Amino acid sequence: MHHPPNPLLLYSFPSDDLPRALADFVLKAQKESIEKKGRFTIALSGGSLPKQLKELINDPTVKWDKWQVFYADERVVPLDHPDSNHNLCKSKLFQHVPIPPANIHHIDPVLLDDIEELADAYEKELIREFAQKDSARFPVFDLILLGLGEDGHTCSLFPGHELITESDRWVAYLEDSPKPPPKRITLTFPVLNHASRIAFVAAGAGKADVLPLVLDNPEERKLPASLVKPAHPGQLYWFVDDAASVNVAFSKTPFKL
């Protein structure tokens, strides 16, 4: 049984309870961000994450008109393609809530045939939202929600890939993803690690083996998920279900915001 370093903001729940706890966490981040600067900037991943956000759909405290949504990574496919993270988030969340379409920042489908220009255009979309309002070298998201791959990847940042060392670009592209589809764009580690809050969301027995490796990862292994280390100490959270955390020993204290 793996014992993670302490303190670790890792919360484990029965699978049915995970979405409510995650929603409460998102709502707290939303409230603090809107009170501070009048908007809430969030980056979302695909995979199983969107369905974990289902508790937000009927929650009257969500200020959808204040949300500015980006994607932590995206597959270079049409917006209505089954592999599209935007399509997944739309079907599981956004089509059920009154968020203004202009507040959802997706890739430009006109540029699918030129991946370099596509990535540049998405970076410019980030610049429009952040550079005029914030003075940081990199955008500072209020919250980034990340998934965890069984190989330890997060976003489209894969073990052993050259993008792990990218230090300048906000948005990078790859044409050789080890998981299909091969063409993707992704936020880079500097962007991830400048976020005010990052929360990993991992559910299911398929994550049970990789989770302890990520939580206590030797530098030489360089699992991408373990390279997420926010510049704001104490602002990295893990929301997992009990099936995913079965190989992790930690004190299961009550979840409190």
TORNU-746070 format. One record per residue (C-alpha): residue number from 1; residue in three letters; x, y, z. Coordinates in pm, whole numbers, plus 50000, padded with zeros to 5 digits. Each point is the difference from the previous one (the first is absolute). Layout:
<guvo><seq>NUM</seq><type>ALA</type><xx>X</xx><yy>Y</yy><zz>Z</zz></guvo>
...
end
This chain:
<guvo><seq>1</seq><type>MET</type><xx>50000</xx><yy>50000</yy><zz>50000</zz></guvo>
<guvo><seq>2</seq><type>HIS</type><xx>50143</xx><yy>50333</yy><zz>49891</zz></guvo>
<guvo><seq>3</seq><type>HIS</type><xx>50017</xx><yy>50285</yy><zz>50251</zz></guvo>
<guvo><seq>4</seq><type>PRO</type><xx>50003</xx><yy>50336</yy><zz>49819</zz></guvo>
<guvo><seq>5</seq><type>PRO</type><xx>50198</xx><yy>50298</yy><zz>50125</zz></guvo>
<guvo><seq>6</seq><type>ASN</type><xx>49827</xx><yy>50208</yy><zz>50264</zz></guvo>
<guvo><seq>7</seq><type>PRO</type><xx>49823</xx><yy>50233</yy><zz>49982</zz></guvo>
<guvo><seq>8</seq><type>LEU</type><xx>49818</xx><yy>49899</yy><zz>49685</zz></guvo>
<guvo><seq>9</seq><type>LEU</type><xx>49668</xx><yy>50145</yy><zz>49895</zz></guvo>
<guvo><seq>10</seq><type>LEU</type><xx>49866</xx><yy>49670</yy><zz>49875</zz></guvo>
<guvo><seq>11</seq><type>TYR</type><xx>49634</xx><yy>49926</yy><zz>50060</zz></guvo>
<guvo><seq>12</seq><type>SER</type><xx>49849</xx><yy>49661</yy><zz>49928</zz></guvo>
<guvo><seq>13</seq><type>PHE</type><xx>49627</xx><yy>49931</yy><zz>49980</zz></guvo>
<guvo><seq>14</seq><type>PRO</type><xx>49759</xx><yy>49727</yy><zz>49910</zz></guvo>
<guvo><seq>15</seq><type>SER</type><xx>49949</xx><yy>50040</yy><zz>49626</zz></guvo>
<guvo><seq>16</seq><type>ASP</type><xx>49646</xx><yy>50134</yy><zz>50042</zz></guvo>
<guvo><seq>17</seq><type>ASP</type><xx>50120</xx><yy>50275</yy><zz>50234</zz></guvo>
<guvo><seq>18</seq><type>LEU</type><xx>50288</xx><yy>50127</yy><zz>49789</zz></guvo>
<guvo><seq>19</seq><type>PRO</type><xx>49799</xx><yy>50230</yy><zz>49767</zz></guvo>
<guvo><seq>20</seq><type>ARG</type><xx>49838</xx><yy>50192</yy><zz>50287</zz></guvo>
<guvo><seq>21</seq><type>ALA</type><xx>50329</xx><yy>50059</yy><zz>50177</zz></guvo>
<guvo><seq>22</seq><type>LEU</type><xx>50161</xx><yy>50112</yy><zz>49676</zz></guvo>
<guvo><seq>23</seq><type>ALA</type><xx>49710</xx><yy>50236</yy><zz>49931</zz></guvo>
<guvo><seq>24</seq><type>ASP</type><xx>50035</xx><yy>50157</yy><zz>50345</zz></guvo>
<guvo><seq>25</seq><type>PHE</type><xx>50371</xx><yy>50053</yy><zz>49935</zz></guvo>
<guvo><seq>26</seq><type>VAL</type><xx>49935</xx><yy>50162</yy><zz>49661</zz></guvo>
<guvo><seq>27</seq><type>LEU</type><xx>49733</xx><yy>50225</yy><zz>50148</zz></guvo>
<guvo><seq>28</seq><type>LYS</type><xx>50233</xx><yy>50119</yy><zz>50274</zz></guvo>
<guvo><seq>29</seq><type>ALA</type><xx>50265</xx><yy>50084</yy><zz>49741</zz></guvo>
<guvo><seq>30</seq><type>GLN</type><xx>49734</xx><yy>50178</yy><zz>49792</zz></guvo>
<guvo><seq>31</seq><type>LYS</type><xx>49878</xx><yy>50208</yy><zz>50294</zz></guvo>
<guvo><seq>32</seq><type>GLU</type><xx>50346</xx><yy>50113</yy><zz>50103</zz></guvo>
<guvo><seq>33</seq><type>SER</type><xx>50102</xx><yy>50084</yy><zz>49644</zz></guvo>
<guvo><seq>34</seq><type>ILE</type><xx>49688</xx><yy>50201</yy><zz>49916</zz></guvo>
<guvo><seq>35</seq><type>GLU</type><xx>50021</xx><yy>50193</yy><zz>50327</zz></guvo>
<guvo><seq>36</seq><type>LYS</type><xx>50363</xx><yy>50081</yy><zz>49928</zz></guvo>
<guvo><seq>37</seq><type>LYS</type><xx>49987</xx><yy>50094</yy><zz>49631</zz></guvo>
<guvo><seq>38</seq><type>GLY</type><xx>49651</xx><yy>49951</yy><zz>49861</zz></guvo>
<guvo><seq>39</seq><type>ARG</type><xx>50070</xx><yy>49693</yy><zz>49789</zz></guvo>
<guvo><seq>40</seq><type>PHE</type><xx>50089</xx><yy>49633</yy><zz>50033</zz></guvo>
<guvo><seq>41</seq><type>THR</type><xx>50258</xx><yy>49849</yy><zz>49767</zz></guvo>
<guvo><seq>42</seq><type>ILE</type><xx>50007</xx><yy>49622</yy><zz>49979</zz></guvo>
<guvo><seq>43</seq><type>ALA</type><xx>50169</xx><yy>49742</yy><zz>49777</zz></guvo>
<guvo><seq>44</seq><type>LEU</type><xx>49838</xx><yy>49660</yy><zz>49957</zz></guvo>
<guvo><seq>45</seq><type>SER</type><xx>50123</xx><yy>49662</yy><zz>49888</zz></guvo>
<guvo><seq>46</seq><type>GLY</type><xx>49804</xx><yy>49733</yy><zz>49817</zz></guvo>
<guvo><seq>47</seq><type>GLY</type><xx>49984</xx><yy>49629</yy><zz>50073</zz></guvo>
<guvo><seq>48</seq><type>SER</type><xx>49789</xx><yy>49913</yy><zz>50300</zz></guvo>
<guvo><seq>49</seq><type>LEU</type><xx>50021</xx><yy>50349</yy><zz>50150</zz></guvo>
<guvo><seq>50</seq><type>PRO</type><xx>49694</xx><yy>50165</yy><zz>49840</zz></guvo>
<guvo><seq>51</seq><type>LYS</type><xx>49757</xx><yy>49743</yy><zz>50142</zz></guvo>
<guvo><seq>52</seq><type>GLN</type><xx>50150</xx><yy>50061</yy><zz>50347</zz></guvo>
<guvo><seq>53</seq><type>LEU</type><xx>49876</xx><yy>50360</yy><zz>49972</zz></guvo>
<guvo><seq>54</seq><type>LYS</type><xx>49634</xx><yy>49896</yy><zz>49973</zz></guvo>
<guvo><seq>55</seq><type>GLU</type><xx>49908</xx><yy>50148</yy><zz>50340</zz></guvo>
<guvo><seq>56</seq><type>LEU</type><xx>50060</xx><yy>50349</yy><zz>49857</zz></guvo>
<guvo><seq>57</seq><type>ILE</type><xx>49718</xx><yy>49966</yy><zz>49748</zz></guvo>
<guvo><seq>58</seq><type>ASN</type><xx>49710</xx><yy>50073</yy><zz>50234</zz></guvo>
<guvo><seq>59</seq><type>ASP</type><xx>50188</xx><yy>50206</yy><zz>50258</zz></guvo>
<guvo><seq>60</seq><type>PRO</type><xx>49856</xx><yy>50354</yy><zz>50015</zz></guvo>
<guvo><seq>61</seq><type>THR</type><xx>50319</xx><yy>50144</yy><zz>50150</zz></guvo>
<guvo><seq>62</seq><type>VAL</type><xx>50201</xx><yy>49953</yy><zz>49680</zz></guvo>
<guvo><seq>63</seq><type>LYS</type><xx>50060</xx><yy>50339</yy><zz>49836</zz></guvo>
<guvo><seq>64</seq><type>TRP</type><xx>50029</xx><yy>49871</yy><zz>49646</zz></guvo>
<guvo><seq>65</seq><type>ASP</type><xx>50018</xx><yy>50347</yy><zz>49848</zz></guvo>
<guvo><seq>66</seq><type>LYS</type><xx>50322</xx><yy>50062</yy><zz>50196</zz></guvo>
<guvo><seq>67</seq><type>TRP</type><xx>50176</xx><yy>49685</yy><zz>49881</zz></guvo>
<guvo><seq>68</seq><type>GLN</type><xx>50274</xx><yy>50013</yy><zz>49738</zz></guvo>
<guvo><seq>69</seq><type>VAL</type><xx>50067</xx><yy>49640</yy><zz>49894</zz></guvo>
<guvo><seq>70</seq><type>PHE</type><xx>50307</xx><yy>49868</yy><zz>49822</zz></guvo>
<guvo><seq>71</seq><type>TYR</type><xx>50118</xx><yy>49647</yy><zz>49935</zz></guvo>
<guvo><seq>72</seq><type>ALA</type><xx>50311</xx><yy>49857</yy><zz>50162</zz></guvo>
<guvo><seq>73</seq><type>ASP</type><xx>50051</xx><yy>49806</yy><zz>49680</zz></guvo>
<guvo><seq>74</seq><type>GLU</type><xx>49807</xx><yy>49925</yy><zz>49687</zz></guvo>
<guvo><seq>75</seq><type>ARG</type><xx>50004</xx><yy>49746</yy><zz>49723</zz></guvo>
<guvo><seq>76</seq><type>VAL</type><xx>50040</xx><yy>50143</yy><zz>49649</zz></guvo>
<guvo><seq>77</seq><type>VAL</type><xx>49667</xx><yy>49878</yy><zz>49871</zz></guvo>
<guvo><seq>78</seq><type>PRO</type><xx>49672</xx><yy>50173</yy><zz>49906</zz></guvo>
<guvo><seq>79</seq><type>LEU</type><xx>49810</xx><yy>50144</yy><zz>50296</zz></guvo>
<guvo><seq>80</seq><type>ASP</type><xx>49721</xx><yy>49744</yy><zz>49961</zz></guvo>
<guvo><seq>81</seq><type>HIS</type><xx>50239</xx><yy>49703</yy><zz>49979</zz></guvo>
<guvo><seq>82</seq><type>PRO</type><xx>49972</xx><yy>49730</yy><zz>50272</zz></guvo>
<guvo><seq>83</seq><type>ASP</type><xx>50369</xx><yy>50056</yy><zz>50087</zz></guvo>
<guvo><seq>84</seq><type>SER</type><xx>49953</xx><yy>50374</yy><zz>50058</zz></guvo>
<guvo><seq>85</seq><type>ASN</type><xx>50034</xx><yy>50112</yy><zz>50361</zz></guvo>
<guvo><seq>86</seq><type>HIS</type><xx>49779</xx><yy>50296</yy><zz>49919</zz></guvo>
<guvo><seq>87</seq><type>ASN</type><xx>49732</xx><yy>49768</yy><zz>49865</zz></guvo>
<guvo><seq>88</seq><type>LEU</type><xx>50023</xx><yy>49787</yy><zz>50315</zz></guvo>
<guvo><seq>89</seq><type>CYS</type><xx>49978</xx><yy>50299</yy><zz>50234</zz></guvo>
<guvo><seq>90</seq><type>LYS</type><xx>49714</xx><yy>50144</yy><zz>49797</zz></guvo>
<guvo><seq>91</seq><type>SER</type><xx>49797</xx><yy>49679</yy><zz>50007</zz></guvo>
<guvo><seq>92</seq><type>LYS</type><xx>50061</xx><yy>49924</yy><zz>50368</zz></guvo>
<guvo><seq>93</seq><type>LEU</type><xx>49983</xx><yy>50355</yy><zz>50137</zz></guvo>
<guvo><seq>94</seq><type>PHE</type><xx>49972</xx><yy>50312</yy><zz>49788</zz></guvo>
<guvo><seq>95</seq><type>GLN</type><xx>49691</xx><yy>49915</yy><zz>49796</zz></guvo>
<guvo><seq>96</seq><type>HIS</type><xx>49813</xx><yy>49958</yy><zz>50328</zz></guvo>
<guvo><seq>97</seq><type>VAL</type><xx>50089</xx><yy>50340</yy><zz>50151</zz></guvo>
<guvo><seq>98</seq><type>PRO</type><xx>49960</xx><yy>50367</yy><zz>49903</zz></guvo>
<guvo><seq>99</seq><type>ILE</type><xx>50365</xx><yy>50080</yy><zz>49933</zz></guvo>
<guvo><seq>100</seq><type>PRO</type><xx>50047</xx><yy>50258</yy><zz>49721</zz></guvo>
<guvo><seq>101</seq><type>PRO</type><xx>50157</xx><yy>49823</yy><zz>49699</zz></guvo>
<guvo><seq>102</seq><type>ALA</type><xx>50257</xx><yy>50279</yy><zz>49968</zz></guvo>
<guvo><seq>103</seq><type>ASN</type><xx>50132</xx><yy>49907</yy><zz>50347</zz></guvo>
<guvo><seq>104</seq><type>ILE</type><xx>50109</xx><yy>49656</yy><zz>49877</zz></guvo>
<guvo><seq>105</seq><type>HIS</type><xx>50333</xx><yy>50028</yy><zz>49822</zz></guvo>
<guvo><seq>106</seq><type>HIS</type><xx>50045</xx><yy>49706</yy><zz>49763</zz></guvo>
<guvo><seq>107</seq><type>ILE</type><xx>50243</xx><yy>49944</yy><zz>49715</zz></guvo>
<guvo><seq>108</seq><type>ASP</type><xx>49930</xx><yy>50162</yy><zz>49663</zz></guvo>
<guvo><seq>109</seq><type>PRO</type><xx>49859</xx><yy>49722</yy><zz>49778</zz></guvo>
<guvo><seq>110</seq><type>VAL</type><xx>50110</xx><yy>50192</yy><zz>49689</zz></guvo>
<guvo><seq>111</seq><type>LEU</type><xx>50364</xx><yy>49932</yy><zz>50092</zz></guvo>
<guvo><seq>112</seq><type>LEU</type><xx>49987</xx><yy>49622</yy><zz>50043</zz></guvo>
<guvo><seq>113</seq><type>ASP</type><xx>50230</xx><yy>49944</yy><zz>49701</zz></guvo>
<guvo><seq>114</seq><type>ASP</type><xx>50277</xx><yy>50221</yy><zz>50142</zz></guvo>
<guvo><seq>115</seq><type>ILE</type><xx>50076</xx><yy>49883</yy><zz>50353</zz></guvo>
<guvo><seq>116</seq><type>GLU</type><xx>50272</xx><yy>50258</yy><zz>50062</zz></guvo>
<guvo><seq>117</seq><type>GLU</type><xx>49768</xx><yy>50286</yy><zz>49907</zz></guvo>
<guvo><seq>118</seq><type>LEU</type><xx>49723</xx><yy>49836</yy><zz>50204</zz></guvo>
<guvo><seq>119</seq><type>ALA</type><xx>50219</xx><yy>49996</yy><zz>50312</zz></guvo>
<guvo><seq>120</seq><type>ASP</type><xx>50110</xx><yy>50359</yy><zz>49939</zz></guvo>
<guvo><seq>121</seq><type>ALA</type><xx>49640</xx><yy>50112</yy><zz>49962</zz></guvo>
<guvo><seq>122</seq><type>TYR</type><xx>49902</xx><yy>49832</yy><zz>50327</zz></guvo>
<guvo><seq>123</seq><type>GLU</type><xx>50291</xx><yy>50163</yy><zz>50177</zz></guvo>
<guvo><seq>124</seq><type>LYS</type><xx>49882</xx><yy>50337</yy><zz>49866</zz></guvo>
<guvo><seq>125</seq><type>GLU</type><xx>49656</xx><yy>49922</yy><zz>50144</zz></guvo>
<guvo><seq>126</seq><type>LEU</type><xx>50167</xx><yy>49956</yy><zz>50338</zz></guvo>
<guvo><seq>127</seq><type>ILE</type><xx>50193</xx><yy>50322</yy><zz>49955</zz></guvo>
<guvo><seq>128</seq><type>ARG</type><xx>49679</xx><yy>50189</yy><zz>49929</zz></guvo>
<guvo><seq>129</seq><type>GLU</type><xx>49848</xx><yy>49877</yy><zz>50325</zz></guvo>
<guvo><seq>130</seq><type>PHE</type><xx>50303</xx><yy>50027</yy><zz>50227</zz></guvo>
<guvo><seq>131</seq><type>ALA</type><xx>50266</xx><yy>50238</yy><zz>49871</zz></guvo>
<guvo><seq>132</seq><type>GLN</type><xx>49782</xx><yy>50311</yy><zz>50014</zz></guvo>
<guvo><seq>133</seq><type>LYS</type><xx>49869</xx><yy>49923</yy><zz>50348</zz></guvo>
<guvo><seq>134</seq><type>ASP</type><xx>50305</xx><yy>49842</yy><zz>50164</zz></guvo>
<guvo><seq>135</seq><type>SER</type><xx>50367</xx><yy>50091</yy><zz>49976</zz></guvo>
<guvo><seq>136</seq><type>ALA</type><xx>50148</xx><yy>49654</yy><zz>50056</zz></guvo>
<guvo><seq>137</seq><type>ARG</type><xx>50241</xx><yy>49835</yy><zz>49759</zz></guvo>
<guvo><seq>138</seq><type>PHE</type><xx>49754</xx><yy>49712</yy><zz>49976</zz></guvo>
<guvo><seq>139</seq><type>PRO</type><xx>49621</xx><yy>49994</yy><zz>50042</zz></guvo>
<guvo><seq>140</seq><type>VAL</type><xx>49882</xx><yy>49945</yy><zz>50355</zz></guvo>
<guvo><seq>141</seq><type>PHE</type><xx>49689</xx><yy>49784</yy><zz>49990</zz></guvo>
<guvo><seq>142</seq><type>ASP</type><xx>49774</xx><yy>50008</yy><zz>50302</zz></guvo>
<guvo><seq>143</seq><type>LEU</type><xx>49958</xx><yy>49624</yy><zz>49965</zz></guvo>
<guvo><seq>144</seq><type>ILE</type><xx>50127</xx><yy>49724</yy><zz>49773</zz></guvo>
<guvo><seq>145</seq><type>LEU</type><xx>49835</xx><yy>49659</yy><zz>50019</zz></guvo>
<guvo><seq>146</seq><type>LEU</type><xx>50219</xx><yy>49717</yy><zz>49879</zz></guvo>
<guvo><seq>147</seq><type>GLY</type><xx>49959</xx><yy>49632</yy><zz>49931</zz></guvo>
<guvo><seq>148</seq><type>LEU</type><xx>50253</xx><yy>49724</yy><zz>50054</zz></guvo>
<guvo><seq>149</seq><type>GLY</type><xx>50094</xx><yy>49740</yy><zz>49741</zz></guvo>
<guvo><seq>150</seq><type>GLU</type><xx>50091</xx><yy>49647</yy><zz>50095</zz></guvo>
<guvo><seq>151</seq><type>ASP</type><xx>50352</xx><yy>50073</yy><zz>49868</zz></guvo>
<guvo><seq>152</seq><type>GLY</type><xx>50030</xx><yy>50310</yy><zz>50219</zz></guvo>
<guvo><seq>153</seq><type>HIS</type><xx>49926</xx><yy>50253</yy><zz>49725</zz></guvo>
<guvo><seq>154</seq><type>THR</type><xx>49785</xx><yy>50306</yy><zz>50051</zz></guvo>
<guvo><seq>155</seq><type>CYS</type><xx>49866</xx><yy>50244</yy><zz>49739</zz></guvo>
<guvo><seq>156</seq><type>SER</type><xx>50182</xx><yy>49880</yy><zz>49685</zz></guvo>
<guvo><seq>157</seq><type>LEU</type><xx>50333</xx><yy>49993</yy><zz>50182</zz></guvo>
<guvo><seq>158</seq><type>PHE</type><xx>50128</xx><yy>49644</yy><zz>49975</zz></guvo>
<guvo><seq>159</seq><type>PRO</type><xx>50290</xx><yy>49816</yy><zz>50167</zz></guvo>
<guvo><seq>160</seq><type>GLY</type><xx>50324</xx><yy>50045</yy><zz>49811</zz></guvo>
<guvo><seq>161</seq><type>HIS</type><xx>49859</xx><yy>50255</yy><zz>49755</zz></guvo>
<guvo><seq>162</seq><type>GLU</type><xx>50199</xx><yy>50313</yy><zz>49916</zz></guvo>
<guvo><seq>163</seq><type>LEU</type><xx>49711</xx><yy>50226</yy><zz>50104</zz></guvo>
<guvo><seq>164</seq><type>ILE</type><xx>50075</xx><yy>49917</yy><zz>50363</zz></guvo>
<guvo><seq>165</seq><type>THR</type><xx>50290</xx><yy>50247</yy><zz>49983</zz></guvo>
<guvo><seq>166</seq><type>GLU</type><xx>49813</xx><yy>50278</yy><zz>49817</zz></guvo>
<guvo><seq>167</seq><type>SER</type><xx>50058</xx><yy>50320</yy><zz>50198</zz></guvo>
<guvo><seq>168</seq><type>ASP</type><xx>49892</xx><yy>50291</yy><zz>49777</zz></guvo>
<guvo><seq>169</seq><type>ARG</type><xx>49678</xx><yy>49926</yy><zz>49812</zz></guvo>
<guvo><seq>170</seq><type>TRP</type><xx>49659</xx><yy>50019</yy><zz>50163</zz></guvo>
<guvo><seq>171</seq><type>VAL</type><xx>49847</xx><yy>49757</yy><zz>49752</zz></guvo>
<guvo><seq>172</seq><type>ALA</type><xx>50201</xx><yy>49728</yy><zz>49825</zz></guvo>
<guvo><seq>173</seq><type>TYR</type><xx>49906</xx><yy>49744</yy><zz>49739</zz></guvo>
<guvo><seq>174</seq><type>LEU</type><xx>50095</xx><yy>49641</yy><zz>49933</zz></guvo>
<guvo><seq>175</seq><type>GLU</type><xx>49945</xx><yy>49778</yy><zz>49701</zz></guvo>
<guvo><seq>176</seq><type>ASP</type><xx>50125</xx><yy>49678</yy><zz>50158</zz></guvo>
<guvo><seq>177</seq><type>SER</type><xx>49777</xx><yy>49937</yy><zz>50299</zz></guvo>
<guvo><seq>178</seq><type>PRO</type><xx>50050</xx><yy>49643</yy><zz>50126</zz></guvo>
<guvo><seq>179</seq><type>LYS</type><xx>49624</xx><yy>49987</yy><zz>50050</zz></guvo>
<guvo><seq>180</seq><type>PRO</type><xx>49765</xx><yy>50070</yy><zz>49709</zz></guvo>
<guvo><seq>181</seq><type>PRO</type><xx>49925</xx><yy>50237</yy><zz>49847</zz></guvo>
<guvo><seq>182</seq><type>PRO</type><xx>50366</xx><yy>50091</yy><zz>49932</zz></guvo>
<guvo><seq>183</seq><type>LYS</type><xx>49951</xx><yy>50374</yy><zz>49940</zz></guvo>
<guvo><seq>184</seq><type>ARG</type><xx>49929</xx><yy>50208</yy><zz>50309</zz></guvo>
<guvo><seq>185</seq><type>ILE</type><xx>50063</xx><yy>50334</yy><zz>50163</zz></guvo>
<guvo><seq>186</seq><type>THR</type><xx>50070</xx><yy>50040</yy><zz>50370</zz></guvo>
<guvo><seq>187</seq><type>LEU</type><xx>50069</xx><yy>50252</yy><zz>50270</zz></guvo>
<guvo><seq>188</seq><type>THR</type><xx>50363</xx><yy>49981</yy><zz>50113</zz></guvo>
<guvo><seq>189</seq><type>PHE</type><xx>50144</xx><yy>49943</yy><zz>50346</zz></guvo>
<guvo><seq>190</seq><type>PRO</type><xx>50080</xx><yy>50370</yy><zz>50056</zz></guvo>
<guvo><seq>191</seq><type>VAL</type><xx>49631</xx><yy>50080</yy><zz>49948</zz></guvo>
<guvo><seq>192</seq><type>LEU</type><xx>49885</xx><yy>49716</yy><zz>50223</zz></guvo>
<guvo><seq>193</seq><type>ASN</type><xx>50241</xx><yy>50092</yy><zz>50276</zz></guvo>
<guvo><seq>194</seq><type>HIS</type><xx>49899</xx><yy>50367</yy><zz>50004</zz></guvo>
<guvo><seq>195</seq><type>ALA</type><xx>49636</xx><yy>49918</yy><zz>50078</zz></guvo>
<guvo><seq>196</seq><type>SER</type><xx>49852</xx><yy>50119</yy><zz>50327</zz></guvo>
<guvo><seq>197</seq><type>ARG</type><xx>49853</xx><yy>49652</yy><zz>50054</zz></guvo>
<guvo><seq>198</seq><type>ILE</type><xx>50040</xx><yy>49666</yy><zz>49829</zz></guvo>
<guvo><seq>199</seq><type>ALA</type><xx>49786</xx><yy>49697</yy><zz>50074</zz></guvo>
<guvo><seq>200</seq><type>PHE</type><xx>50059</xx><yy>49655</yy><zz>49860</zz></guvo>
<guvo><seq>201</seq><type>VAL</type><xx>49691</xx><yy>49785</yy><zz>49970</zz></guvo>
<guvo><seq>202</seq><type>ALA</type><xx>50053</xx><yy>49625</yy><zz>49977</zz></guvo>
<guvo><seq>203</seq><type>ALA</type><xx>49740</xx><yy>49728</yy><zz>50030</zz></guvo>
<guvo><seq>204</seq><type>GLY</type><xx>49990</xx><yy>49627</yy><zz>49951</zz></guvo>
<guvo><seq>205</seq><type>ALA</type><xx>50218</xx><yy>49697</yy><zz>50065</zz></guvo>
<guvo><seq>206</seq><type>GLY</type><xx>50194</xx><yy>50073</yy><zz>49681</zz></guvo>
<guvo><seq>207</seq><type>LYS</type><xx>50177</xx><yy>50284</yy><zz>50183</zz></guvo>
<guvo><seq>208</seq><type>ALA</type><xx>50092</xx><yy>49796</yy><zz>50308</zz></guvo>
<guvo><seq>209</seq><type>ASP</type><xx>50348</xx><yy>49899</yy><zz>49884</zz></guvo>
<guvo><seq>210</seq><type>VAL</type><xx>50115</xx><yy>50335</yy><zz>49863</zz></guvo>
<guvo><seq>211</seq><type>LEU</type><xx>49869</xx><yy>50222</yy><zz>50281</zz></guvo>
<guvo><seq>212</seq><type>PRO</type><xx>50262</xx><yy>49903</yy><zz>50260</zz></guvo>
<guvo><seq>213</seq><type>LEU</type><xx>50274</xx><yy>50032</yy><zz>49737</zz></guvo>
<guvo><seq>214</seq><type>VAL</type><xx>49894</xx><yy>50357</yy><zz>49922</zz></guvo>
<guvo><seq>215</seq><type>LEU</type><xx>49964</xx><yy>50101</yy><zz>50364</zz></guvo>
<guvo><seq>216</seq><type>ASP</type><xx>50354</xx><yy>49890</yy><zz>50085</zz></guvo>
<guvo><seq>217</seq><type>ASN</type><xx>50183</xx><yy>50025</yy><zz>49670</zz></guvo>
<guvo><seq>218</seq><type>PRO</type><xx>50381</xx><yy>49997</yy><zz>49976</zz></guvo>
<guvo><seq>219</seq><type>GLU</type><xx>50131</xx><yy>50283</yy><zz>49786</zz></guvo>
<guvo><seq>220</seq><type>GLU</type><xx>50161</xx><yy>49759</yy><zz>49756</zz></guvo>
<guvo><seq>221</seq><type>ARG</type><xx>49666</xx><yy>49836</yy><zz>49915</zz></guvo>
<guvo><seq>222</seq><type>LYS</type><xx>49846</xx><yy>50330</yy><zz>49897</zz></guvo>
<guvo><seq>223</seq><type>LEU</type><xx>49639</xx><yy>49892</yy><zz>49988</zz></guvo>
<guvo><seq>224</seq><type>PRO</type><xx>49827</xx><yy>50308</yy><zz>49857</zz></guvo>
<guvo><seq>225</seq><type>ALA</type><xx>49727</xx><yy>50014</yy><zz>50266</zz></guvo>
<guvo><seq>226</seq><type>SER</type><xx>50264</xx><yy>50018</yy><zz>50273</zz></guvo>
<guvo><seq>227</seq><type>LEU</type><xx>50161</xx><yy>50301</yy><zz>49827</zz></guvo>
<guvo><seq>228</seq><type>VAL</type><xx>49689</xx><yy>50206</yy><zz>50077</zz></guvo>
<guvo><seq>229</seq><type>LYS</type><xx>50130</xx><yy>50211</yy><zz>50286</zz></guvo>
<guvo><seq>230</seq><type>PRO</type><xx>49815</xx><yy>50330</yy><zz>50035</zz></guvo>
<guvo><seq>231</seq><type>ALA</type><xx>50201</xx><yy>50308</yy><zz>50088</zz></guvo>
<guvo><seq>232</seq><type>HIS</type><xx>49736</xx><yy>50068</yy><zz>50265</zz></guvo>
<guvo><seq>233</seq><type>PRO</type><xx>50081</xx><yy>49755</yy><zz>50282</zz></guvo>
<guvo><seq>234</seq><type>GLY</type><xx>49712</xx><yy>49793</yy><zz>50127</zz></guvo>
<guvo><seq>235</seq><type>GLN</type><xx>49787</xx><yy>50056</yy><zz>49693</zz></guvo>
<guvo><seq>236</seq><type>LEU</type><xx>50026</xx><yy>49651</yy><zz>49849</zz></guvo>
<guvo><seq>237</seq><type>TYR</type><xx>49704</xx><yy>49777</yy><zz>50082</zz></guvo>
<guvo><seq>238</seq><type>TRP</type><xx>49908</xx><yy>49644</yy><zz>49920</zz></guvo>
<guvo><seq>239</seq><type>PHE</type><xx>49637</xx><yy>49890</yy><zz>49979</zz></guvo>
<guvo><seq>240</seq><type>VAL</type><xx>49986</xx><yy>49624</yy><zz>49955</zz></guvo>
<guvo><seq>241</seq><type>ASP</type><xx>49760</xx><yy>49719</yy><zz>50069</zz></guvo>
<guvo><seq>242</seq><type>ASP</type><xx>50072</xx><yy>49711</yy><zz>50232</zz></guvo>
<guvo><seq>243</seq><type>ALA</type><xx>50065</xx><yy>49761</yy><zz>49710</zz></guvo>
<guvo><seq>244</seq><type>ALA</type><xx>50280</xx><yy>50224</yy><zz>49871</zz></guvo>
<guvo><seq>245</seq><type>SER</type><xx>50157</xx><yy>50053</yy><zz>50345</zz></guvo>
<guvo><seq>246</seq><type>VAL</type><xx>49997</xx><yy>49637</yy><zz>50114</zz></guvo>
<guvo><seq>247</seq><type>ASN</type><xx>50384</xx><yy>49984</yy><zz>49992</zz></guvo>
<guvo><seq>248</seq><type>VAL</type><xx>50049</xx><yy>50332</yy><zz>50180</zz></guvo>
<guvo><seq>249</seq><type>ALA</type><xx>50005</xx><yy>50021</yy><zz>50378</zz></guvo>
<guvo><seq>250</seq><type>PHE</type><xx>49896</xx><yy>50334</yy><zz>50146</zz></guvo>
<guvo><seq>251</seq><type>SER</type><xx>49788</xx><yy>50138</yy><zz>50274</zz></guvo>
<guvo><seq>252</seq><type>LYS</type><xx>49642</xx><yy>50015</yy><zz>49874</zz></guvo>
<guvo><seq>253</seq><type>THR</type><xx>49903</xx><yy>50315</yy><zz>50182</zz></guvo>
<guvo><seq>254</seq><type>PRO</type><xx>49666</xx><yy>50157</yy><zz>49913</zz></guvo>
<guvo><seq>255</seq><type>PHE</type><xx>50010</xx><yy>50216</yy><zz>49689</zz></guvo>
<guvo><seq>256</seq><type>LYS</type><xx>49981</xx><yy>50368</yy><zz>50092</zz></guvo>
<guvo><seq>257</seq><type>LEU</type><xx>50033</xx><yy>50303</yy><zz>49778</zz></guvo>
end
